[in-house]
Amino acid sequence: MKEYFSKPEVILTVSFLIGTFIIHRLIIWSAAKLSQKIHRSELRKQYLKRYTGYIIWTICVIAIILIWGFNTKGFFVALGSTFAVVGVALFANWSILSNITASFILYFTFPYRIGDRIRIHDKDLPVTAVISDIKGFYTLLETDEGELITYPNNLLLQKGVSILQDKKGSVFDITDDSVDRTV
């Protein structure tokens, strides 16, 4: 039994598990401190923990599989096939990846928060609403009429957005009635 625990594979596996756990906790701790500093909601912190956990632990599992020396040729064929299928799926629906990326950008850098009243400047469908929640793929917006809109996070980064605070409209809201045509 003693020889089993002195094998390099066991030592490396335990090291990877402990290292991954420490790195994961360090990232969560750092994100929590930053979240406190920039006043982010508890729900958004949970999304961040979940997504970073998926990424970090997946890398750890792949490393452990390689440590134990599974048939690497077969493993890489299976891994390549999996990535090919996922790549085709993401290419067919690229917005999934861009929405996740946009969610991280919104979490750390964007100036609006849950509860802010915003105006999205879209020429086809302008929206004025209050942010109810910011999820991993979309943001929930509630209009004055009580309508609940799911708006993709990547579009929030692509469109102009005004924070209205207590105002009902934006300075960019120009109607034909407000334009003085007496020249």
Residue pairs with C-beta under 8 A, 6 or more apart in sequence:
4 10
5 11
9 67
9 68
9 69
12 67
13 64
13 67
13 68
16 60
16 63
16 64
16 67
17 60
17 64
20 56
20 57
20 59
20 60
23 56
24 52
24 53
24 56
24 57
27 52
27 56
28 48
28 49
28 52
31 45
31 48
31 49
31 52
32 45
34 108
35 44
35 45
35 48
38 108
39 113
40 107
40 113
41 113
41 114
43 133
44 107
44 114
44 134
47 103
47 107
47 135
47 136
48 104
48 107
51 100
51 104
51 136
62 79
65 75
66 72
66 75
90 96
90 97
95 152
95 154
96 137
98 154
99 136
99 137
99 138
99 152
99 153
99 154
100 136
100 137
101 154
102 152
102 153
102 154
102 156
102 157
103 134
103 135
103 136
103 137
103 153
105 157
106 134
106 139
106 153
106 156
106 157
107 134
110 156
110 157
111 163
112 118
112 131
112 161
112 163
113 131
114 131
114 132
114 133
114 134
115 130
115 131
116 130
116 131
116 163
116 165
117 128
117 129
117 130
117 163
117 164
117 165
117 166
117 167
118 128
118 129
118 130
118 131
118 141
118 161
118 162
118 163
118 164
119 126
119 127
119 128
119 161
119 162
119 164
119 169
119 170
119 172
119 173
120 126
120 127
120 128
120 151
120 155
120 156
120 159
120 160
120 161
121 159
121 160
121 161
121 162
121 170
121 172
122 159
126 173
127 141
127 143
127 149
127 151
128 143
128 144
128 164
128 168
128 169
128 170
129 141
129 142
129 143
129 144
129 149
130 141
130 142
131 139
131 140
131 141
132 140
132 141
132 142
132 148
133 139
133 140
134 140
134 153
137 152
137 153
138 150
138 151
138 152
138 153
139 150
139 151
139 152
139 153
139 156
140 148
140 149
140 150
140 151
141 148
141 149
141 150
141 151
142 148
142 149
143 149
144 168
160 172
162 170
162 171
162 172
164 170
